[in-house]
Amino acid sequence: MASLKPLLLIPVENQVRELDPKLLLACVAAQRGFSSIIGSRREMEMRIDAFPSSIYLSKSMTVRSLLFFLVARRFDVNIITWDEEALVHLPPEIYFSRRLHPAAIRYVTHLFAWGEENAELWRQYPHLPPAIPIHVTGNPRSDMLRPELHAYYADEIDVIRSEFGSFILVNTNFNHVNAFGADMNLFKPVKAPGQTPKFGRAARGMSREYAEGLRDHKLAVFEDFKRLIPELEKRFPDHLIVVRPHPTERHDAYQQIAAGCTRVRVTNQGNVVPWLLCAKALIHNGCTTGVEAFVLRVPAVSYRATVNDAYDAGFYRLPNALSHQCFSFDELCGTLGRILEGRLGAPEGDERFDLVRRHLAEMDGRRLACDRMVEVLDRIAVGPAPPESRSWTRRADRWVVQKGLGLLRQVKSRLPGSHNRPEFQRHRYPGLPLDEVRSRIARFQRLLGDDTPLAVEPVTATIYRLRVA
């Protein structure tokens, strides 16, 4: 009799960005006999003691991950990781200090890379464990860009086109200076004039010089975009201007602009893919959506009225290189005019396509990134299981950790929110009704040609179990 495969734990942090791709991964894994728990990362990590021995598909290995990794290994959890932020990343030395922690990575058994560029970046890390395998699989988010999966968003596309008609999409990424919570910016607000601002969470791993320069650059570009939005409305009267803020940005500044306009809408609804497929053009500055637009063959323009190559070339090179670049409002309007008239499409050129192939694995191949990931998981599942100590000290250790987690859950449930933490969690992961989760899984199964009977059950209000029925 074949042994049961380990349970997959698939955490989701930003719902609009991650949930659909990770539901796809869970569906592909179910074809190979895996059951999955998928949902809110925060809640899943707080309940790690409630799950049997499993494989946890982490989305990062930062210093924040370390405590959870320490706890998870107490419950025989095998930690496999990719990095959601490794596609468009900071220069290596800053990326390493922000996104990789030398102690946390020692708890990871396998790494999944977006592409060869990501794998090469990790190989440069001085604290990379020598035996850790790096699998260049791609990422579930890149799967959602493939033409064969566009039909997944058919209903959303119909709704967007019906409600918004012909529109220009403006995607923002000012979460370093316009974050949902003030402590999440590069610098916290000062309490009195003349004080030196303290680092915010976004500055983790940066020198003060680098963080101050990035803050000044992002604030300047933020001002450029605040001026740009109402001017676009005036210059292109036949189109709506749809502003889509970064998932962890505040919307206030954009809502104030929209209140003074007649054809500006602000929304962060749903995944960005159907919005890109409906848009006549995308405007951004160094945003990952510039990469997604290029793969989807949607015309994208990087508006670079303010230039600082120390950051633009070191941080935002990929999305800017895959876009038409405009350095003034008049140049932007000329480029947009040609796009809207049908005389200019998505950027072309062998150099750009080669760049994408280095960053996104096998986008033109027959297999999905999810297929390649599950093949690795299959090999891990049939390999020797990690030894589970049943000694008295081991059982006592787990009991203490379990009680500690229970106490922490009780304390957190009673604490008033600080820095809008509960509000931010709802902003980042509002959750979905169970019927909607089931509907999304059924759509994926139809596109995959998969008739495997699946059961989808609630674990909590924001976590779901997907298993072969």
VOPAGU-2260 file (C-alpha; in pm, 1 decimal, decimal comma):
REM VOPAGU-2260
SITE   aa  ch    i         X         Y         Z
SITE  MET   A    0       0,0       0,0       0,0
SITE  ALA   A    1     140,7     339,9    -102,6
SITE  SER   A    2     221,4     574,1     180,1
SITE  LEU   A    3      14,8     889,2     216,3
SITE  LYS   A    4     172,6    1204,6      81,4
SITE  PRO   A    5     249,0    1483,8     325,4
SITE  LEU   A    6       4,3    1766,7     362,5
SITE  LEU   A    7      98,0    2089,9     181,1
SITE  LEU   A    8      63,7    2414,0     376,6
SITE  ILE   A    9      29,3    2705,7     130,1
SITE  PRO   A   10      21,9    3045,0     306,9
SITE  VAL   A   11    -117,6    3358,0     141,1
SITE  GLU   A   12     -14,4    3706,2     256,8
SITE  ASN   A   13    -151,4    3946,1      -7,5
SITE  GLN   A   14    -481,5    3799,0    -123,2
SITE  VAL   A   15    -525,8    3989,2    -450,6
SITE  ARG   A   16    -174,0    3901,7    -564,1
SITE  GLU   A   17    -120,2    3548,8    -432,5
SITE  LEU   A   18    -444,9    3360,6    -375,2
SITE  ASP   A   19    -533,7    3267,9    -735,0
SITE  PRO   A   20    -183,6    3144,4    -827,2
SITE  LYS   A   21    -163,4    2939,6    -507,8
SITE  LEU   A   22    -508,2    2787,6    -565,0
SITE  LEU   A   23    -373,0    2680,5    -905,8
SITE  LEU   A   24     -75,2    2520,0    -733,6
SITE  ALA   A   25    -307,4    2337,6    -492,5
SITE  CYS   A   26    -514,8    2206,8    -787,0
SITE  VAL   A   27    -207,1    2081,0    -973,1
SITE  ALA   A   28     -80,3    1919,8    -652,6
SITE  ALA   A   29    -418,3    1748,9    -601,7
SITE  GLN   A   30    -375,6    1578,8    -941,0
SITE  ARG   A   31     -69,9    1410,0    -791,2
SITE  GLY   A   32    -248,7    1307,6    -471,5
SITE  PHE   A   33    -152,7    1595,6    -239,5
SITE  SER   A   34    -397,6    1754,6       0,4
SITE  SER   A   35    -342,4    2122,0      82,4
SITE  ILE   A   36    -424,2    2378,2     347,4
SITE  ILE   A   37    -437,8    2724,6     188,6
SITE  GLY   A   38    -518,9    3064,7     333,2
SITE  SER   A   39    -406,6    3347,3     558,8
SITE  ARG   A   40     -35,5    3324,4     632,4
SITE  ARG   A   41     -68,0    3495,1     968,9
SITE  GLU   A   42    -340,2    3261,1    1091,5
SITE  MET   A   43    -176,2    2949,3     946,9
SITE  GLU   A   44     150,8    3021,4    1123,7
SITE  MET   A   45     -28,7    3084,8    1451,9
SITE  ARG   A   46    -197,3    2743,2    1419,5
SITE  ILE   A   47     100,4    2540,0    1302,0
SITE  ASP   A   48      63,0    2304,4    1599,3
SITE  ALA   A   49    -282,2    2198,5    1471,6
SITE  PHE   A   50    -151,1    2037,1    1151,8
SITE  PRO   A   51      13,1    1696,4    1105,8
SITE  SER   A   52     366,5    1656,6     967,0
SITE  SER   A   53     362,0    1858,8     646,7
SITE  ILE   A   54     547,4    2059,1     382,5
SITE  TYR   A   55     526,0    2434,3     434,5
SITE  LEU   A   56     568,4    2638,2     114,0
SITE  SER   A   57     709,9    2958,2     256,6
SITE  LYS   A   58     714,7    3279,1      53,1
SITE  SER   A   59    1018,3    3427,9     228,2
SITE  MET   A   60    1313,3    3352,0     456,3
SITE  THR   A   61    1363,1    3681,8     634,4
SITE  VAL   A   62    1442,7    3752,7     997,4
SITE  ARG   A   63    1064,7    3762,9    1051,0
SITE  SER   A   64    1050,2    3400,6     930,5
SITE  LEU   A   65    1308,2    3276,6    1178,0
SITE  LEU   A   66    1087,9    3239,4    1486,3
SITE  PHE   A   67     819,3    3060,3    1288,1
SITE  PHE   A   68    1075,4    2826,9    1128,3
SITE  LEU   A   69    1208,3    2739,8    1475,6
SITE  VAL   A   70     855,5    2654,0    1591,7
SITE  ALA   A   71     752,3    2474,2    1271,3
SITE  ARG   A   72    1044,8    2233,8    1284,0
SITE  ARG   A   73     933,9    2131,4    1633,7
SITE  PHE   A   74     620,6    1992,1    1465,4
SITE  ASP   A   75     807,3    1804,9    1189,5
SITE  VAL   A   76     731,5    2060,6     917,7
SITE  ASN   A   77     954,2    2047,1     608,1
SITE  ILE   A   78    1013,9    2407,2     495,8
SITE  ILE   A   79    1049,2    2476,2     122,8
SITE  THR   A   80    1078,1    2837,1      12,2
SITE  TRP   A   81    1057,7    3077,4    -274,5
SITE  ASP   A   82    1077,7    3456,0    -250,3
SITE  GLU   A   83     779,5    3656,6    -373,6
SITE  GLU   A   84    1002,7    3965,9    -395,2
SITE  ALA   A   85    1291,8    3811,7    -590,5
SITE  LEU   A   86    1165,8    3894,7    -940,3
SITE  VAL   A   87    1215,4    4272,3    -909,4
SITE  HIS   A   88    1477,9    4301,0    -638,9
SITE  LEU   A   89    1720,8    4540,9    -477,0
SITE  PRO   A   90    2097,7    4523,6    -545,5
SITE  PRO   A   91    2238,4    4192,7    -411,4
SITE  GLU   A   92    2403,6    4319,2     -93,3
SITE  ILE   A   93    2083,5    4500,3      15,4
SITE  TYR   A   94    1856,8    4219,8    -105,3
SITE  PHE   A   95    2054,9    3969,2     101,9
SITE  SER   A   96    2027,5    4174,3     420,5
SITE  ARG   A   97    1653,8    4230,5     372,3
SITE  ARG   A   98    1522,3    3907,7     223,9
SITE  LEU   A   99    1762,1    3632,7     339,5
SITE  HIS   A  100    1852,7    3559,9     700,3
SITE  PRO   A  101    2154,4    3334,9     762,6
SITE  ALA   A  102    1984,1    3146,9    1047,3
SITE  ALA   A  103    1642,1    3121,5     880,4
SITE  ILE   A  104    1775,6    2976,1     556,1
SITE  ARG   A  105    1935,7    2687,8     747,5
SITE  TYR   A  106    1584,2    2557,4     823,0
SITE  VAL   A  107    1496,1    2548,0     450,9
SITE  THR   A  108    1542,7    2218,4     265,2
SITE  HIS   A  109    1474,5    2327,7     -96,5
SITE  LEU   A  110    1448,5    2657,1    -287,6
SITE  PHE   A  111    1217,3    2734,0    -581,3
SITE  ALA   A  112    1352,5    3011,5    -810,0
SITE  TRP   A  113    1152,5    3233,4   -1046,8
SITE  GLY   A  114    1419,2    3187,7   -1313,1
SITE  GLU   A  115    1790,7    3150,5   -1368,8
SITE  GLU   A  116    1855,7    3513,2   -1266,6
SITE  ASN   A  117    1695,2    3443,9    -927,5
SITE  ALA   A  118    1898,1    3123,2    -887,5
SITE  GLU   A  119    2222,2    3305,0    -970,0
SITE  LEU   A  120    2135,2    3575,7    -716,9
SITE  TRP   A  121    2092,0    3315,0    -443,0
SITE  ARG   A  122    2414,9    3138,5    -537,8
SITE  GLN   A  123    2600,0    3462,8    -457,0
SITE  TYR   A  124    2464,3    3465,3    -100,7
SITE  PRO   A  125    2758,3    3413,8     137,6
SITE  HIS   A  126    2548,0    3215,5     387,3
SITE  LEU   A  127    2376,9    2982,6     138,4
SITE  PRO   A  128    2392,4    2629,9     285,3
SITE  PRO   A  129    2618,0    2432,3      47,9
SITE  ALA   A  130    2384,0    2133,5      17,5
SITE  ILE   A  131    2056,5    2318,4     -39,7
SITE  PRO   A  132    1906,2    2242,2    -384,3
SITE  ILE   A  133    1787,2    2535,2    -598,2
SITE  HIS   A  134    1513,3    2431,7    -843,3
SITE  VAL   A  135    1452,4    2674,2   -1132,1
SITE  THR   A  136    1079,6    2609,0   -1156,5
SITE  GLY   A  137     920,8    2945,8   -1217,3
SITE  ASN   A  138     642,6    3076,4    -995,0
SITE  PRO   A  139     264,7    3020,4    -983,5
SITE  ARG   A  140     217,2    3393,1   -1044,9
SITE  SER   A  141     394,4    3362,5   -1379,4
SITE  ASP   A  142     160,9    3074,3   -1473,5
SITE  MET   A  143    -136,0    3311,5   -1449,1
SITE  LEU   A  144      14,7    3514,7   -1734,8
SITE  ARG   A  145       4,4    3223,5   -1980,7
SITE  PRO   A  146    -257,1    3243,5   -2261,6
SITE  GLU   A  147    -409,4    2906,1   -2175,6
SITE  LEU   A  148    -509,5    3039,6   -1832,6
SITE  HIS   A  149    -655,3    3374,6   -1940,1
SITE  ALA   A  150   -1004,3    3218,4   -1954,2
SITE  TYR   A  151    -987,1    3176,5   -1576,0
SITE  TYR   A  152   -1060,5    3550,4   -1556,0
SITE  ALA   A  153   -1335,0    3553,9   -1821,4
SITE  ASP   A  154   -1610,8    3662,9   -1583,2
SITE  GLU   A  155   -1392,4    3930,9   -1421,7
SITE  ILE   A  156   -1292,9    4060,6   -1764,6
SITE  ASP   A  157   -1659,9    4090,9   -1867,7
SITE  VAL   A  158   -1741,7    4284,2   -1549,0
SITE  ILE   A  159   -1441,5    4517,4   -1582,6
SITE  ARG   A  160   -1515,8    4596,4   -1947,2
SITE  SER   A  161   -1883,0    4653,4   -1871,9
SITE  GLU   A  162   -1814,9    4885,2   -1576,8
SITE  PHE   A  163   -1501,8    5069,1   -1693,0
SITE  GLY   A  164   -1513,8    5059,5   -2072,4
SITE  SER   A  165   -1202,2    5198,5   -2238,4
SITE  PHE   A  166    -941,0    5288,2   -1976,0
SITE  ILE   A  167    -574,9    5360,9   -1909,3
SITE  LEU   A  168    -439,5    5171,8   -1607,8
SITE  VAL   A  169    -203,4    5350,6   -1369,1
SITE  ASN   A  170     -30,4    5110,7   -1130,4
SITE  THR   A  171     152,4    5261,4    -834,5
SITE  ASN   A  172     422,9    5118,5    -608,1
SITE  PHE   A  173     479,6    5383,1    -341,9
SITE  ASN   A  174     448,1    5148,1     -46,8
SITE  HIS   A  175     791,3    5268,2      74,1
SITE  VAL   A  176     658,6    5622,0     133,2
SITE  ASN   A  177     278,1    5584,1     127,2
SITE  ALA   A  178     232,9    5262,5     322,4
SITE  PHE   A  179     -90,6    5152,9     489,4
SITE  GLY   A  180      68,4    5206,2     831,7
SITE  ALA   A  181     312,5    5489,6     905,4
SITE  ASP   A  182     564,5    5251,0    1065,7
SITE  MET   A  183     574,8    5048,3     740,9
SITE  ASN   A  184     740,6    5327,8     541,8
SITE  LEU   A  185    1115,6    5370,8     501,9
SITE  PHE   A  186    1107,5    5617,4     793,2
SITE  LYS   A  187     864,0    5667,4    1078,7
SITE  PRO   A  188     708,5    6012,3    1128,1
SITE  VAL   A  189     900,0    6236,6    1366,8
SITE  LYS   A  190     726,8    6353,1    1681,6
SITE  ALA   A  191     880,8    6701,0    1677,0
SITE  PRO   A  192    1040,8    6922,3    1410,3
SITE  GLY   A  193    1414,9    6873,8    1376,6
SITE  GLN   A  194    1420,0    6516,9    1504,8
SITE  THR   A  195    1606,9    6253,4    1307,5
SITE  PRO   A  196    1349,1    6004,8    1178,7
SITE  LYS   A  197    1384,6    5642,9    1283,6
SITE  PHE   A  198    1386,1    5358,5    1034,7
SITE  GLY   A  199    1049,1    5211,0     944,2
SITE  ARG   A  200     997,5    4849,2     847,6
SITE  ALA   A  201    1062,7    4916,2     477,7
SITE  ALA   A  202    1421,8    5022,2     556,4
SITE  ARG   A  203    1520,4    4688,7     709,3
SITE  GLY   A  204    1864,7    4588,7     582,1
SITE  MET   A  205    1943,3    4927,7     425,2
SITE  SER   A  206    2207,9    5178,3     522,3
SITE  ARG   A  207    2070,0    5517,5     626,7
SITE  GLU   A  208    2228,1    5675,2     318,3
SITE  TYR   A  209    2059,3    5429,2      82,3
SITE  ALA   A  210    1724,2    5451,6     261,7
SITE  GLU   A  211    1725,6    5832,0     262,6
SITE  GLY   A  212    1809,6    5842,6    -106,2
SITE  LEU   A  213    1537,8    5590,5    -191,1
SITE  ARG   A  214    1285,5    5784,3      19,5
SITE  ASP   A  215    1368,4    6109,6    -157,9
SITE  HIS   A  216    1347,8    5944,0    -499,3
SITE  LYS   A  217    1018,8    5766,7    -428,0
SITE  LEU   A  218     863,5    6083,9    -283,3
SITE  ALA   A  219     962,1    6274,6    -598,1
SITE  VAL   A  220     813,6    6006,7    -824,9
SITE  PHE   A  221     502,7    5992,3    -603,9
SITE  GLU   A  222     455,3    6366,3    -662,2
SITE  ASP   A  223     504,6    6311,8   -1036,4
SITE  PHE   A  224     222,3    6056,7   -1037,7
SITE  LYS   A  225     -11,1    6271,2    -828,2
SITE  ARG   A  226      31,0    6548,1   -1085,4
SITE  LEU   A  227       8,3    6301,2   -1373,2
SITE  ILE   A  228    -330,5    6145,7   -1295,5
SITE  PRO   A  229    -554,7    6454,6   -1335,4
SITE  GLU   A  230    -352,4    6570,2   -1636,1
SITE  LEU   A  231    -410,7    6234,4   -1806,9
SITE  GLU   A  232    -785,0    6282,2   -1758,9
SITE  LYS   A  233    -767,2    6616,7   -1934,8
SITE  ARG   A  234    -545,5    6498,0   -2221,5
SITE  PHE   A  235    -739,1    6176,6   -2296,2
SITE  PRO   A  236   -1108,7    6263,7   -2256,6
SITE  ASP   A  237   -1231,7    5944,0   -2424,8
SITE  HIS   A  238   -1079,7    5716,3   -2160,9
SITE  LEU   A  239   -1121,0    5652,4   -1792,0
SITE  ILE   A  240    -808,1    5664,9   -1577,7
SITE  VAL   A  241    -804,6    5366,7   -1341,3
SITE  VAL   A  242    -555,4    5393,6   -1054,2
SITE  ARG   A  243    -453,9    5067,7    -890,7
SITE  PRO   A  244    -240,7    5120,2    -577,0
SITE  HIS   A  245      13,7    4869,1    -451,4
SITE  PRO   A  246    -152,1    4612,5    -217,0
SITE  THR   A  247      12,1    4765,8      91,8
SITE  GLU   A  248     -38,3    5133,7      -0,1
SITE  ARG   A  249    -283,3    5382,9     146,3
SITE  HIS   A  250    -549,2    5499,4     -98,6
SITE  ASP   A  251    -617,7    5842,5      53,9
SITE  ALA   A  252    -401,6    6047,8    -181,6
SITE  TYR   A  253    -553,0    5885,0    -488,8
SITE  GLN   A  254    -908,6    5913,4    -358,2
SITE  GLN   A  255    -854,6    6286,5    -302,0
SITE  ILE   A  256    -737,6    6322,0    -662,7
SITE  ALA   A  257   -1034,1    6119,9    -790,0
SITE  ALA   A  258   -1275,0    6340,2    -589,8
SITE  GLY   A  259   -1161,4    6639,6    -795,7
SITE  CYS   A  260   -1193,8    6455,3   -1127,7
SITE  THR   A  261   -1482,1    6305,0   -1323,7
SITE  ARG   A  262   -1310,5    6012,6   -1497,7
SITE  VAL   A  263   -1060,6    5883,3   -1239,6
SITE  ARG   A  264   -1137,9    5562,6   -1049,9
SITE  VAL   A  265    -932,1    5408,1    -768,9
SITE  THR   A  266    -953,5    5033,6    -707,5
SITE  ASN   A  267    -745,9    4746,1    -579,9
SITE  GLN   A  268   -1010,1    4487,8    -659,8
SITE  GLY   A  269    -900,9    4138,1    -759,9
SITE  ASN   A  270    -584,5    4014,6    -926,6
SITE  VAL   A  271    -406,9    4253,1   -1163,2
SITE  VAL   A  272    -408,5    4013,2   -1461,1
SITE  PRO   A  273    -768,4    4077,0   -1580,9
SITE  TRP   A  274    -715,4    4451,2   -1536,5
SITE  LEU   A  275    -409,1    4436,9   -1758,3
SITE  LEU   A  276    -594,0    4230,4   -2018,9
SITE  CYS   A  277    -869,8    4494,1   -2028,6
SITE  ALA   A  278    -649,0    4804,7   -2024,6
SITE  LYS   A  279    -558,0    4998,0   -2337,2
SITE  ALA   A  280    -219,9    5074,1   -2179,5
SITE  LEU   A  281     -38,2    5053,7   -1846,6
SITE  ILE   A  282     153,9    5341,1   -1687,1
SITE  HIS   A  283     395,5    5263,7   -1402,6
SITE  ASN   A  284     741,7    5341,0   -1270,5
SITE  GLY   A  285     950,6    5039,4   -1173,4
SITE  CYS   A  286     646,1    4825,7   -1091,7
SITE  THR   A  287     629,7    4445,7   -1129,5
SITE  THR   A  288     317,9    4494,1   -1339,6
SITE  GLY   A  289     550,5    4624,9   -1610,8
SITE  VAL   A  290     693,6    4271,9   -1633,0
SITE  GLU   A  291     347,4    4114,7   -1627,1
SITE  ALA   A  292     224,7    4350,3   -1899,4
SITE  PHE   A  293     519,7    4259,6   -2122,4
SITE  VAL   A  294     445,9    3887,3   -2091,6
SITE  LEU   A  295      76,1    3953,6   -2161,7
SITE  ARG   A  296     177,8    4175,0   -2460,4
SITE  VAL   A  297      -4,6    4475,5   -2316,7
SITE  PRO   A  298     158,8    4811,1   -2401,2
SITE  ALA   A  299     330,5    4943,3   -2088,2
SITE  VAL   A  300     490,5    5283,8   -2033,1
SITE  SER   A  301     737,0    5363,1   -1755,1
SITE  TYR   A  302     687,5    5731,3   -1666,8
SITE  ARG   A  303    1029,2    5855,4   -1554,4
SITE  ALA   A  304     990,4    6231,3   -1516,1
SITE  THR   A  305    1226,4    6198,9   -1218,6
SITE  VAL   A  306    1537,9    5987,2   -1275,3
SITE  ASN   A  307    1790,3    5848,8   -1028,4
SITE  ASP   A  308    1991,0    5569,1   -1185,6
SITE  ALA   A  309    2128,7    5458,0    -849,3
SITE  TYR   A  310    1778,1    5324,0    -779,8
SITE  ASP   A  311    1623,3    5295,8   -1125,1
SITE  ALA   A  312    1906,1    5078,9   -1260,2
SITE  GLY   A  313    1979,6    4893,3    -936,9
SITE  PHE   A  314    1622,5    4819,2    -824,8
SITE  TYR   A  315    1375,3    4880,2   -1105,2
SITE  ARG   A  316    1579,4    4785,8   -1411,5
SITE  LEU   A  317    1366,3    4488,1   -1519,6
SITE  PRO   A  318    1018,0    4646,3   -1537,5
SITE  ASN   A  319    1156,4    4968,0   -1686,8
SITE  ALA   A  320    1357,7    4779,2   -1950,2
SITE  LEU   A  321    1044,6    4589,1   -2059,1
SITE  SER   A  322     842,2    4908,9   -2107,4
SITE  HIS   A  323     835,6    5211,8   -2333,6
SITE  GLN   A  324    1023,5    5470,5   -2126,9
SITE  CYS   A  325     905,6    5832,1   -2122,3
SITE  PHE   A  326    1091,1    6112,7   -1944,6
SITE  SER   A  327     837,2    6395,8   -1969,3
SITE  PHE   A  328     461,6    6437,9   -1972,6
SITE  ASP   A  329     460,1    6544,2   -2337,2
SITE  GLU   A  330     665,6    6239,0   -2435,3
SITE  LEU   A  331     427,0    6018,0   -2236,5
SITE  CYS   A  332     122,9    6167,7   -2410,2
SITE  GLY   A  333     280,5    6116,0   -2750,8
SITE  THR   A  334     355,4    5751,9   -2673,9
SITE  LEU   A  335       8,4    5693,2   -2528,5
SITE  GLY   A  336    -149,6    5857,8   -2829,5
SITE  ARG   A  337      23,0    5614,9   -3066,1
SITE  ILE   A  338     -79,9    5321,3   -2845,4
SITE  LEU   A  339    -444,5    5429,7   -2830,1
SITE  GLU   A  340    -450,2    5481,9   -3206,5
SITE  GLY   A  341    -316,6    5129,8   -3259,0
SITE  ARG   A  342      14,4    5246,2   -3410,1
SITE  LEU   A  343     229,0    5120,3   -3119,0
SITE  GLY   A  344     199,1    4793,5   -2930,8
SITE  ALA   A  345     388,2    4619,8   -2655,4
SITE  PRO   A  346     767,9    4668,1   -2661,4
SITE  GLU   A  347     959,7    4432,2   -2888,7
SITE  GLY   A  348    1323,0    4324,1   -2933,5
SITE  ASP   A  349    1530,7    4010,1   -2881,8
SITE  GLU   A  350    1712,8    4168,9   -2588,8
SITE  ARG   A  351    1386,9    4215,1   -2399,0
SITE  PHE   A  352    1267,1    3861,5   -2465,7
SITE  ASP   A  353    1605,2    3722,7   -2358,9
SITE  LEU   A  354    1578,7    3927,7   -2039,7
SITE  VAL   A  355    1238,0    3776,5   -1961,8
SITE  ARG   A  356    1365,8    3424,2   -2028,7
SITE  ARG   A  357    1641,7    3477,7   -1771,1
SITE  HIS   A  358    1396,4    3597,5   -1508,8
SITE  LEU   A  359    1094,7    3370,1   -1573,2
SITE  ALA   A  360    1159,0    2999,9   -1629,4
SITE  GLU   A  361    1021,2    2829,1   -1942,3
SITE  MET   A  362     729,7    3063,2   -2004,4
SITE  ASP   A  363     693,8    2922,4   -2355,2
SITE  GLY   A  364     721,1    2556,6   -2251,5
SITE  ARG   A  365     435,1    2309,4   -2225,9
SITE  ARG   A  366     455,1    2259,2   -1849,7
SITE  LEU   A  367     342,0    2509,7   -1591,2
SITE  ALA   A  368     568,6    2629,6   -1314,1
SITE  CYS   A  369     319,9    2456,9   -1082,5
SITE  ASP   A  370     386,8    2127,4   -1263,8
SITE  ARG   A  371     760,9    2164,2   -1209,8
SITE  MET   A  372     711,4    2250,8    -842,9
SITE  VAL   A  373     485,2    1951,6    -782,2
SITE  GLU   A  374     733,8    1718,5    -952,8
SITE  VAL   A  375     992,4    1829,5    -696,1
SITE  LEU   A  376     740,1    1786,8    -413,9
SITE  ASP   A  377     662,2    1437,3    -543,1
SITE  ARG   A  378    1029,8    1340,3    -523,8
SITE  ILE   A  379    1051,2    1479,5    -171,5
SITE  ALA   A  380     734,3    1293,6     -69,2
SITE  VAL   A  381     868,9     952,5    -174,1
SITE  GLY   A  382    1209,5    1013,4     -15,9
SITE  PRO   A  383    1296,9     913,9     336,9
SITE  ALA   A  384    1089,1    1101,3     594,2
SITE  PRO   A  385    1283,6    1311,8     844,5
SITE  PRO   A  386    1329,3    1120,2    1167,4
SITE  GLU   A  387    1069,5    1207,8    1429,6
SITE  SER   A  388    1208,5    1176,3    1777,5
SITE  ARG   A  389     968,0    1025,2    2029,2
SITE  SER   A  390    1191,4    1080,7    2329,1
SITE  TRP   A  391    1049,4    1227,1    2647,5
SITE  THR   A  392    1246,6    1547,9    2598,0
SITE  ARG   A  393    1114,0    1583,2    2244,4
SITE  ARG   A  394     752,8    1537,9    2354,9
SITE  ALA   A  395     803,8    1780,4    2641,2
SITE  ASP   A  396     955,7    2036,9    2405,1
SITE  ARG   A  397     657,8    2013,5    2170,7
SITE  TRP   A  398     413,5    2038,6    2461,9
SITE  VAL   A  399     578,8    2357,7    2585,9
SITE  VAL   A  400     578,0    2513,6    2237,2
SITE  GLN   A  401     214,7    2412,4    2183,2
SITE  LYS   A  402     107,4    2569,0    2511,1
SITE  GLY   A  403     305,5    2881,0    2426,6
SITE  LEU   A  404     128,2    2912,1    2090,9
SITE  GLY   A  405    -206,9    2867,9    2259,2
SITE  LEU   A  406    -128,5    3140,9    2509,0
SITE  LEU   A  407      -3,5    3371,2    2232,1
SITE  ARG   A  408    -327,4    3320,2    2037,0
SITE  GLN   A  409    -531,9    3412,1    2344,2
SITE  VAL   A  410    -324,7    3723,4    2415,2
SITE  LYS   A  411    -337,2    3843,4    2055,1
SITE  SER   A  412    -713,4    3793,3    2040,2
SITE  ARG   A  413    -755,3    4034,0    2334,6
SITE  LEU   A  414    -498,9    4301,7    2249,9
SITE  PRO   A  415    -625,8    4623,6    2091,5
SITE  GLY   A  416    -465,0    4679,7    1754,2
SITE  SER   A  417    -153,9    4893,5    1739,4
SITE  HIS   A  418     -52,5    5077,2    1424,5
SITE  ASN   A  419    -375,2    4954,6    1258,1
SITE  ARG   A  420    -252,8    4595,2    1257,6
SITE  PRO   A  421    -599,0    4427,9    1249,0
SITE  GLU   A  422    -716,7    4675,3     985,3
SITE  PHE   A  423    -404,9    4610,1     782,7
SITE  GLN   A  424    -456,2    4234,5     801,3
SITE  ARG   A  425    -810,5    4278,1     667,8
SITE  HIS   A  426    -678,2    4514,8     399,9
SITE  ARG   A  427    -416,9    4261,2     290,5
SITE  TYR   A  428    -623,8    3946,5     336,3
SITE  PRO   A  429   -1000,8    4019,6     351,6
SITE  GLY   A  430   -1086,3    3653,1     291,4
SITE  LEU   A  431   -1338,9    3487,1      59,6
SITE  PRO   A  432   -1664,2    3297,9     118,0
SITE  LEU   A  433   -1621,3    2921,4      89,9
SITE  ASP   A  434   -1848,1    2903,8    -216,8
SITE  GLU   A  435   -1622,6    3152,0    -398,8
SITE  VAL   A  436   -1313,9    2944,0    -317,6
SITE  ARG   A  437   -1490,8    2634,8    -451,7
SITE  SER   A  438   -1591,0    2823,8    -765,7
SITE  ARG   A  439   -1232,5    2933,0    -832,5
SITE  ILE   A  440   -1101,7    2579,1    -787,9
SITE  ALA   A  441   -1368,2    2445,5   -1025,6
SITE  ARG   A  442   -1261,7    2702,2   -1288,3
SITE  PHE   A  443    -900,7    2589,1   -1261,1
SITE  GLN   A  444   -1000,5    2225,1   -1293,2
SITE  ARG   A  445   -1193,7    2296,9   -1613,7
SITE  LEU   A  446    -894,4    2476,2   -1764,8
SITE  LEU   A  447    -660,8    2195,2   -1659,5
SITE  GLY   A  448    -895,6    1931,6   -1804,7
SITE  ASP   A  449    -897,6    1770,1   -1461,3
SITE  ASP   A  450   -1196,7    1574,2   -1334,4
SITE  THR   A  451   -1039,7    1470,0   -1002,6
SITE  PRO   A  452   -1317,8    1492,0    -741,6
SITE  LEU   A  453   -1207,3    1748,4    -483,7
SITE  ALA   A  454   -1349,9    1844,7    -148,7
SITE  VAL   A  455   -1297,4    2199,3     -20,5
SITE  GLU   A  456   -1365,3    2246,2     349,2
SITE  PRO   A  457   -1321,1    2536,7     592,8
SITE  VAL   A  458   -1049,9    2511,4     856,7
SITE  THR   A  459   -1116,1    2864,7     983,4
SITE  ALA   A  460   -1286,1    3166,4     827,5
SITE  THR   A  461    -967,9    3242,3     629,0
SITE  ILE   A  462    -808,8    2897,5     581,9
SITE  TYR   A  463    -935,5    2615,0     360,2
SITE  ARG   A  464    -851,1    2247,3     315,0
SITE  LEU   A  465    -844,0    2105,0     -38,8
SITE  ARG   A  466    -831,0    1725,8     -70,6
SITE  VAL   A  467    -913,5    1448,3    -312,9
SITE  ALA   A  468   -1268,0    1338,8    -227,2
